[in-house]
């Protein structure tokens, strides 16, 4: 995983977990990698993954079963989708609009670019 300096690593790992859920690679109620396994796979400190898992538990995206491990929560797909939408709308979209203003790109221009992108 390539980490970016603009965002905390634990949040980038949370994005990765959400992506796995949204892509259907990790199904609801299935076991996910342990803290140690994911830390080894992503080459990060286990404490960072622990922080990620605690964050995702607060968001009701994953759950823990004491002594067994971590699992994708029921309704995780919906929760992950809501979390990622909110993040996009509050963090990414304002930056996109700012760039559009700076570059003098109007909504019609943007719409044409978007529609062209979807055809390929």
C-alpha positions, 0 to 999 in steps of 0.5 A: 500500500502506498501511503500519502503524507496528507492523511493519517495512516490509520485513516488510509488503512480505514479507506482500504478496509472500506474499499474491500467492503464496497468492492464486495471482497469482504462480505458482511459477517465474515472474518477479516485479517487480524491486527497482526496479519493486516499490519504485516501485509501493509507493513505498518505498526500493529498499533496503527491497525489497532487504531484503525479497527477501533475507528471502524468499530465506532463507525459500525463497519466492523465488529469484534468477537472476543477471543475470535477476531474481527468481522465485517459488521451487518450493514457494513456496506451501507455504513462504509458507503455513508462514511465514504460519501460524507468524507467525499462531500466534506473533504474532497468535493470542496477541493474539487470545486476550488480547483474548478474555480481556479481553472475556470472550469464550469459545471457544463464543462465538468459534466461533459468530461464526466460523461466522456469518462463513463463511455470509455 
